[in-house]
Amino acid sequence: MTDVKMHVLVCGGTGCMSSKSQEIIDNFRRCLEERRMDQEVKVIVSGCFGFCEKGPIVKIAPDNTFYVQVTPEDVEEIVEEHIVKGRKVPRLLYVDPKTSEHISDSKHMDFYKKQMRVALRNCGFIDPENIDEYIARDGYMALGTILETMTPAEVIDKVKSSGLRGRGGGGFPTGLKWEFASRYSSEQGKYVICNADEGDPGAFMDRSILEGDPHSIVEAMSICGYAIGADKGLVYIRAEYPLAVKRLRGAIESARSTGLLGKDILGSEFSFDIDIRYGAGAFVCGEETALIHSMEGERGEPTSKPPFPAEKGFWGKPSNVNNVETFANVPAIFLKGPDWFSSIGTEKSPGTKVFALAGKVNNVGLVEVPMGTTLREVIFDIGGGIRGGKRFKAVQTGGPSGGCLTEKDLDTPIDFDNLLAAGSMMGSGGMIVMDETDCMPAVAKFYLEFTVEESCGKCTPCRVGNKRLLEILEKITEGKGTMEDLKILKDLSGVIKDTSLCGLGQTAPNPILSTLDKFWDEYVAHVEEHRCPSGKCRKLISYRIDPDLCRGCTMCARKCPADAISGSVKEIHVIDQDKCVKCGACMDTCKFGAISKI
Amino acid sequence: MSTIKSLDELKKIRAQMKSATELREKGQDIEKLVQVKVSMGTCGIVAGARETLDGLMEEVKSRGIDNVVFTQTGCMGYCHSEPTVEITLPGQDPVVFGDVSGNRISEIVERYIVEGELVDGVIPVAYKTIHE
């Protein structure tokens, strides 16, 4: 008998793969073969389920059981208990932190309750390496219907009326962008470019889409090609995303061999093909003009716009650049209609947005919510609140170009305009949560270190200005800053924003400006009192041993990596402040609470 | 796979491939489906549970019923009445049928799964589980 009665889906995203999911997959296949059940039970390597915090994840259909933090050693038990005997394995089920109940079905988990998966609709559901599974989920139907029944102008109109805005960060209306590109004609060709250069610290939305549902990008790029009159597509992807590259390459090859890419697609006169270009991983190459130069083999430096790529793009030909997540939405818009799409989300930002939720939240992972969901819902309901019962302090959105939002912004409905109004931005969707132990000037310094490192150096404000900003932040976090420095920070930031050549420089001072604005007191404490209120800046804190509490157990002295603690058995110990590296190991070791941080 | 040359061909292939993801799609709304569990302990298998499972699947397929999912399970403890089959209709409590073989297979599909009418040979529930 060969009827398949059960599916075992194992997450094959980068996150779970690095926690041995390949071994889990192999074990499943072996265990099922040993029991001669390999014909009845199908093992599927899927894309990311999003709940990376609890990975590796194994899902069993049709009873929809969601096993979390599975190890290769657990496979035997799942096969023996669940697959053979039909009994769930309770110890591998998710435990709700609020009610301590075991939840077997992802539908009933807080993490999934408020999510709506449009761009991620197939991630974690299909085998990304199998084109049949994509077709079974209406894959390439949007393209087929368009080629048979619609003119390019109608396609553009539909995208326009859906209200889709670019998910790469800027939020520019996608339909309008396509219309611009369609207006320019070129004898020598036109290009559709997919921007898969995901550079924001903490962001992994685009990578997960390419890993989990690469055909949706191939299909959407073809649709765009038809709409704007291009016959060539290019994906610019980071070479350090090997799994995404492999899956995308596989998708392109299978689409080509099935006739869904190449000459006269589906019997129409439309021909389109896609190539991959590798980026070396430079943040600035996410900017479209820099990206194009990098693809041409030049240095990845931006040039001023206009001319926009729609007019003069790759090799001087008209080109349309969209980000991965933007493309992922396109087939869904045509399958379900622009009205369906625009009914989701807010009036000016329809649809959903994928966020890479990271930092000090309980449930780190990939989250897709309708626009207009509040930050509070994302962080506390889906994210499960702050790790370790600590207090929420701030959330950084929009990556190095964005800013920090605080407690009072938590009820902001997330969309492009609201986040800008609140002093941050959507960006590509990185969302990093911070708690009371995070120092805001240090956070600003972290982002500046990133932009200084990533600046291409072409224009002076960015190359020199950001370096100066970083130096001032270093002074402040070392307790050597002055009030004058705070003023310079603000003024110089304004100049850099106004005079930089591209988006990288224009937005680089944003983390500083937003933390200055919202955490002014913290900057003042560093400057005037030489004190770090969150106890993070090493130069401003010191560890002391309370002589009344010290029992002379020598534990701290033995643990200290710098030999900074002296004292013999049963005598009071002392820390040599000059030698101390302020790692805090002594405080963690002391059983008597004798060591404190001041 | 050979080349797909038109939208109609794509639609045909989609229809063929639907079954590849069907179980997963169904799993999204399992409570709205008929769930059939066939007891597959040693006693069940010896008594012909595998033939019963095949028979049930064949019967359901030939009638074009598409809201049923099958799983196999371990011994339910009714060794005296193997093969045993547990059927849960949407929104109802599970019912266990004993001695399901031969004609009883089509009878159960016809009368219980399709019509929702109880058939002779139901094993009364004589135990409680820790989940209750």
Interface residues (C-beta under 8 A of the other chain):
Chain A: M1 D3 V4 K5 M6 H7 L9 A61 P62 D63 N64 V84 K85 G86 R87 K107 F125 I126 N130 I131 D132 E133 I135 A136 R137 D138 G139 Y140 M141 G144 T145 L147 E148 S254 S257 T258 G259 L260 L266 G267
Chain B: M1 S2 T3 I4 K5 S6 L7 E9 L10 K11 I13 R14 M17 K18 S19 A20 T21 L23 R24 K26 G27 Q28 I30 L33 Q35 K37 M40 R50 D54 M57 V69 F70 T71 Q72 T73 G74
